[in-house]
Amino acid sequence: MKISCVILTMGNRVAELDRAVESVLMQTDGDVEVVIVGNGADVPALAVAPRTGAASVRTVRIPDNVGIPEGRNHGVRECSGDVVMFLDDDGWYADDKLAAHIRERFAAEPDLAVISFRVMDPESGSGQRRHVPRLRAGDPQRSSPVTTFLGGACAIRRAAFLQVGGLPGRFFYAHEETDLAWRLLGEGYRIEYDADAVMYHPRTPPTRHTGFHRLNARNRVWLARRNLPWPLATLYLLNWILLTLLRERSAAAIRAWFGGFMEGLREPAGERRPMAWRTAWRMLRLGRPPIV
């Protein structure tokens, strides 16, 4: 079973990109293929070089910034691995045995589509609740089945990724992993949060500018329109309207959010493939029904 790693970059974090690539090349398996995608930018020259026996490092340049999901789609198309790991260019792998662990799990579990990694701050050793893809996020060291995953800290079975059409490229940023996850669950695959698979990432506050709020709202509407039966789509969107009004204190953020919401209603969402009710029931049993 061959493993590839896709790293998306804007070319502006050279030292961090070097560190990320080195953490892949130092895997004890020694044969992880690395594909670096320059998203609207040239890929900078790397100081690190593949060690003897390691797979190649290849670069792909996309002329324009097409967003995170479409950038990763480009990377997957350039890969030859059976499993693709996605790594942020400012993150790196904590363990040189990660690839071996990933290979073993995917080889032994044919219904496993995605492993979501545990993200740790290298200085404190702690993680952030938002990096644990489940509602009960208090114990990041507990592995569990989940209904979504972290796009920059995961491993995906490539055949399953391609089977459901990959990430929704038009989303640009926000909720693209959930769209993919729901479609994988609908095909009977499993998604696991694996606390033994660790990625280091410096602790950073979440980005909350007006552009974020617009895309967050627009993509929630698209997510519902693309994937949910209409009764669940209505409940999902009403729930997020209420949560936004209760949580947000900034008038600018609320205006941007509702502007994005209306954009999501007006603009084409892409192919609609509503999940079966049995998939929604399965998600409920996993602790996260598709209205939260």
Stockholm file with secondary structure:
# STOCKHOLM 1.0

chainA/1-292         MKISCVILTMGNRVAELDRAVESVLMQTDGDVEVVIVGNGADVPALAVAPRTGAASVRTVRIPDNVGIPEGRNHGVRECSGDVVMFLDDDGWYADDKLAAHIRERFAAEPDLAVISFRVMDPESGSGQRRHVPRLRAGDPQRSSPVTTFLGGACAIRRAAFLQVGGLPGRFFYAHEETDLAWRLLGEGYRIEYDADAVMYHPRTPPTRHTGFHRLNARNRVWLARRNLPWPLATLYLLNWILLTLLRERSAAAIRAWFGGFMEGLREPAGERRPMAWRTAWRMLRLGRPPIV
#=GR chainA/1-292 SS CCEEEEEEECSCCHHHHHHHHHHHHTCTTCCCEEEEEEESSCCCCCSCCCCTTCCCEEEEEESSCCCHHHHHHHHHHHCCCSEEEEEETTCEESCTTHHHHHHHHHHHCTTEEEEEEEEECTTTCCCCGGGSCSSCCSCTTCCEECSCCCTTEEEEEHHHHHHTTSSCGGGCSSSHHHHHHHHHHHTTCEEEEEEEEEEECCCCCCCCCHHHHHHHHHHHHHHHHHHSCHHHHHHHHHHHHHHHHHHCCCHHHHHHHHHHHHHHHHSCCCCCCCCCHHHHHHHHHTTCCTTC
#=GC SS_cons         CCEEEEEEECSCCHHHHHHHHHHHHTCTTCCCEEEEEEESSCCCCCSCCCCTTCCCEEEEEESSCCCHHHHHHHHHHHCCCSEEEEEETTCEESCTTHHHHHHHHHHHCTTEEEEEEEEECTTTCCCCGGGSCSSCCSCTTCCEECSCCCTTEEEEEHHHHHHTTSSCGGGCSSSHHHHHHHHHHHTTCEEEEEEEEEEECCCCCCCCCHHHHHHHHHHHHHHHHHHSCHHHHHHHHHHHHHHHHHHCCCHHHHHHHHHHHHHHHHSCCCCCCCCCHHHHHHHHHTTCCTTC
//
